[in-house]
Amino acid sequence: MTAPTNVRAILLTGANGGIGRACAQTLTAKGFHVYAGVRTPAPELDAPGITQIALDVTDPGSVAAAAEYIDKSQDGHGLHAVINNAGVLVQGPVELVPIQEWHRQFEVNVHGPVRVIQAFLPLLRAGGGRIVNVSAASARAAFPFLGPIGASKSALESYSESLRVELAPWRIPVSIVQPGAMRTEIFAKSTAAAESARAQADPRTVKLYERQLVAFDTAAAGQRYAPPEVAAAAIVRAVAARRPKAVYIAGTDARLAVWLSRIPARLRDSVFQRALGLSGIEPAPAH
Ligand SMILES: NC(=O)c1ccc[n+]([C@@H]2O[C@H](COP(=O)([O-])OP(=O)(O)OC[C@H]3O[C@@H](n4cnc5c(N)ncnc54)[C@H](OP(=O)(O)O)[C@@H]3O)[C@@H](O)[C@H]2O)c1
């Protein structure tokens, strides 16, 4: 389905995930047309105002085909926005996360949006559009045992800052959205991937982290999650604002991360150690 020419159209990646679905619903309710990037067809996105489009951000052919399809569908009108929302969460102690998991983290969360931005900038220039990159609170304050996701979102934020100035001559705004913890499927997928990675690691090294990981899991079980609509509302504000802000923060814990990012590093370390129950854990004997 093509967007009517008087309707502003948006590309949303990762549209079938928790935050993606909430964004698609809010955007269509506000009258936008959503090209919903999905890796597999999603019946829950069969709705007026949404065109599903095959899009794997790690596959250059898939990204190019999506850009070509939307360009033809838009018939020269371009896009109002690209929302880089697709993402994965890789977790675990830095020492234990296999290098191929680091690659997967960066392929999806860092190189994926670059691919999408490079392919869709002509449509954004044509449509007087903007870029909204979905980051995370962990880009500001790097949580222990969440090193890969934090590193990927810091990288995304860093090149988003470069882009904002590079694209200023075309008046293409670039916004970053930093959600805190939202109730979506991302955590279950991440835990499953971490368990399978850990099963392949040297059990003696895994044993070294056993007590810290039990403490971390206990703290994580008490984590409060906001509904994904909280993140979607911030993303939609960035899409709809006449003058979008550079950064949007979504959720109480994301605001806490802002505070954590501003305090001295040693104090931040001890806040994390206390909050995660890591203080006083004796190191396990080395093998
Ligand atoms: N939930 C949170 O607490 C939270 C907090 C801060 C930031 N975020 C960020 O918010 C964004 C959305 O996360 P979410 O919580 O909604 O997670 P989610 O429910 O797991 O959704 C992730 C989406 O990304 C898609 N995706 C994964 N790999 C992809 C690839 N190679 N190409 C295209 N799409 C791909 C998934 O598609 P498949 O279904 O095909 O895998 C899914 O649609 C992510 O960037 C995440 O880092 C989330």
The ligand as an SDF file (V2000), in Angstrom:
LIG
                    3D

 48 52  0  0  0  0  0  0  0  0999 V2000
   13.1020   -2.4440   25.9670 N   0  0  0  0  0  0  0  0  0  0  0  0
   13.9540   -1.6570   26.5880 C   0  0  0  0  0  0  0  0  0  0  0  0
   14.0530   -1.6450   27.8320 O   0  0  0  0  0  0  0  0  0  0  0  0
   14.8180   -0.7100   25.8060 C   0  0  0  0  0  0  0  0  0  0  0  0
   15.5300    0.2720   26.5270 C   0  0  0  0  0  0  0  0  0  0  0  0
   16.3540    1.1390   25.8380 C   0  0  0  0  0  0  0  0  0  0  0  0
   16.4680    1.0480   24.4670 C   0  0  0  0  0  0  0  0  0  0  0  0
   15.7470    0.1040   23.7890 N   0  0  0  0  0  0  0  0  0  0  0  0
   15.9160    0.0560   22.3370 C   0  0  0  0  0  0  0  0  0  0  0  0
   14.6560    0.1220   21.7100 O   0  0  0  0  0  0  0  0  0  0  0  0
   14.7130   -0.5420   20.4460 C   0  0  0  0  0  0  0  0  0  0  0  0
   13.5450   -1.4880   20.3350 C   0  0  0  0  0  0  0  0  0  0  0  0
   13.6810   -2.4750   21.3490 O   0  0  0  0  0  0  0  0  0  0  0  0
   12.4530   -3.3070   21.9540 P   0  0  0  0  0  0  0  0  0  0  0  0
   12.5760   -3.2010   23.4200 O   0  0  0  0  0  0  0  0  0  0  0  0
   11.2000   -2.9710   21.2770 O   0  0  0  0  0  0  0  0  0  0  0  0
   12.9390   -4.7840   21.5850 O   0  0  0  0  0  0  0  0  0  0  0  0
   12.2070   -5.9590   20.8160 P   0  0  0  0  0  0  0  0  0  0  0  0
   10.7980   -6.0790   21.2700 O   0  0  0  0  0  0  0  0  0  0  0  0
   13.0970   -7.1440   20.9650 O   0  0  0  0  0  0  0  0  0  0  0  0
   12.2230   -5.4500   19.3090 O   0  0  0  0  0  0  0  0  0  0  0  0
   13.4230   -5.3700   18.5850 C   0  0  0  0  0  0  0  0  0  0  0  0
   13.0890   -5.2100   17.1300 C   0  0  0  0  0  0  0  0  0  0  0  0
   14.3010   -5.1440   16.3850 O   0  0  0  0  0  0  0  0  0  0  0  0
   14.2010   -6.0740   15.3180 C   0  0  0  0  0  0  0  0  0  0  0  0
   15.4880   -6.5410   14.8260 N   0  0  0  0  0  0  0  0  0  0  0  0
   16.4340   -7.2800   15.4600 C   0  0  0  0  0  0  0  0  0  0  0  0
   17.4420   -7.5580   14.6260 N   0  0  0  0  0  0  0  0  0  0  0  0
   17.1340   -6.9840   13.4340 C   0  0  0  0  0  0  0  0  0  0  0  0
   17.7660   -6.9160   12.1780 C   0  0  0  0  0  0  0  0  0  0  0  0
   18.9500   -7.5290   11.9280 N   0  0  0  0  0  0  0  0  0  0  0  0
   17.1660   -6.2140   11.1790 N   0  0  0  0  0  0  0  0  0  0  0  0
   15.9730   -5.6170   11.3880 C   0  0  0  0  0  0  0  0  0  0  0  0
   15.3060   -5.6790   12.5380 N   0  0  0  0  0  0  0  0  0  0  0  0
   15.8890   -6.3420   13.5570 C   0  0  0  0  0  0  0  0  0  0  0  0
   13.3740   -7.2140   15.8690 C   0  0  0  0  0  0  0  0  0  0  0  0
   12.8990   -8.0030   14.8000 O   0  0  0  0  0  0  0  0  0  0  0  0
   12.7030   -9.6020   14.9720 P   0  0  0  0  0  0  0  0  0  0  0  0
   11.4000   -9.7570   15.7080 O   0  0  0  0  0  0  0  0  0  0  0  0
   12.6840  -10.0920   13.5760 O   0  0  0  0  0  0  0  0  0  0  0  0
   13.8860  -10.0950   15.7650 O   0  0  0  0  0  0  0  0  0  0  0  0
   12.2860   -6.4030   16.5820 C   0  0  0  0  0  0  0  0  0  0  0  0
   11.3500   -5.9430   15.6510 O   0  0  0  0  0  0  0  0  0  0  0  0
   16.0830   -1.2220   20.3880 C   0  0  0  0  0  0  0  0  0  0  0  0
   16.9640   -0.4260   19.6230 O   0  0  0  0  0  0  0  0  0  0  0  0
   16.5160   -1.2500   21.8410 C   0  0  0  0  0  0  0  0  0  0  0  0
   17.9240   -1.2720   21.9990 O   0  0  0  0  0  0  0  0  0  0  0  0
   14.9330   -0.7840   24.4300 C   0  0  0  0  0  0  0  0  0  0  0  0
  1  2  1  0
  2  3  2  0
  2  4  1  0
  4  5  1  0
  4 48  2  0
  5  6  2  0
  6  7  1  0
  7  8  2  0
  8  9  1  0
  8 48  1  0
  9 10  1  0
  9 46  1  0
 10 11  1  0
 11 12  1  0
 11 44  1  0
 12 13  1  0
 13 14  1  0
 14 15  2  0
 14 16  1  0
 14 17  1  0
 17 18  1  0
 18 19  2  0
 18 20  1  0
 18 21  1  0
 21 22  1  0
 22 23  1  0
 23 24  1  0
 23 42  1  0
 24 25  1  0
 25 26  1  0
 25 36  1  0
 26 27  1  0
 26 35  1  0
 27 28  2  0
 28 29  1  0
 29 30  1  0
 29 35  2  0
 30 31  1  0
 30 32  2  0
 32 33  1  0
 33 34  2  0
 34 35  1  0
 36 37  1  0
 36 42  1  0
 37 38  1  0
 38 39  2  0
 38 40  1  0
 38 41  1  0
 42 43  1  0
 44 45  1  0
 44 46  1  0
 46 47  1  0
M  CHG  2   8   1  16  -1
M  END
$$$$
